[in-house]
Amino acid sequence: MEDRAELIQWQCHGGHNQQWRIEAVTGGYQVVARHSGMCLNVRDESTNDGGSLIQWSCHGGANQTWLLRPSPSPPAPRDFPPPSGASRTFSFDRQLSYPVSDYTKQSRFVLYDNGAFVLQYVVLGAEYRGRYTQTNGVIDFEWEGWSAAGPWGAAGIINGDLLTVQYNLIMQLTDFEDGVYALAR
């Protein structure tokens, strides 16, 4: 890959060219593209509004150093439905696009008919809860949890007996991994 590849906005498809990792560096973080190994870079070291972003060989300069700033305060408490009643359980089936950890391979989503959900990490004995809404097979997950780096978020798509889940960057940075889950029979 050559330096100067432009970053463009594109619909999510999960390809390597849409996957980034965050690495700690002196003074902040660098954002590295999975497909090229190059860093997110502000072109010409611009500090003006509307400066363009490109990929460039990682050099640790100020135009490749990013800060993650905490939210000023936790979100207001919300009222979530209890996880009870009739439900559907989706067990991890396969990775979406990149290798996942063993704890993700043994995870499952339980979607309750009352709008509650639980993401269970069986091997860790941990679970995360919240509420979901479903419209035409598209699911929006609203989590009880949050991060000082920003709000947790995930979206899902149900297609037949499969639930595909993709997390926002904040959740990915805290080790949540995209995956495809199959309805348990």
Long-range contacts (C-beta under 8 A, 24 or more apart in sequence): 1-35, 1-36, 1-37, 1-38, 1-55, 3-38, 3-54, 3-55, 3-56, 3-57, 4-43, 4-54, 4-55, 4-56, 5-36, 5-38, 5-54, 5-55, 6-52, 6-53, 6-54, 7-40, 7-52, 7-53, 7-54, 7-55, 12-166, 14-96, 14-97, 14-166, 14-178, 15-97, 16-97, 16-98, 19-97, 19-98, 20-169, 22-68, 22-173, 25-60, 25-65, 26-60, 26-65, 27-62, 27-65, 28-65, 28-66, 28-67, 28-68, 29-65, 29-66, 29-67, 29-68, 30-58, 30-60, 30-64, 30-65, 30-66, 31-64, 31-66, 32-58, 34-98, 39-64, 40-64, 40-66, 68-149, 68-173, 69-149, 70-148, 70-149, 71-146, 71-147, 71-148, 71-149, 71-150, 71-151, 74-146, 75-146, 75-151, 78-142, 78-144, 80-116, 80-129, 80-130, 80-131, 80-142, 80-144, 81-112, 81-114, 81-115, 81-116, 81-131, 82-114, 82-116, 83-110, 83-112, 83-116, 83-117, 83-118, 83-129, 84-112, 84-114, 84-116, 85-112, 85-113, 85-114, 86-112, 86-113, 87-111, 87-112, 87-113, 88-183, 89-183, 89-184, 90-162, 90-163, 90-181, 90-182, 90-183, 90-184, 91-181, 91-182, 91-184, 92-179, 92-180, 92-181, 93-162, 93-179, 93-180, 93-181, 93-182, 94-179, 94-180, 95-177, 95-178, 95-179, 95-180, 96-164, 96-165, 96-166, 96-178, 96-179, 96-180, 97-178, 98-177, 98-178, 100-177, 100-178, 100-179, 101-175, 101-177, 104-177, 104-179, 107-179, 108-181, 108-184, 109-156, 109-163, 109-165, 109-181, 111-139, 111-163, 117-141, 132-156, 134-158, 139-163, 141-165, 147-171, 147-173, 147-174, 149-173
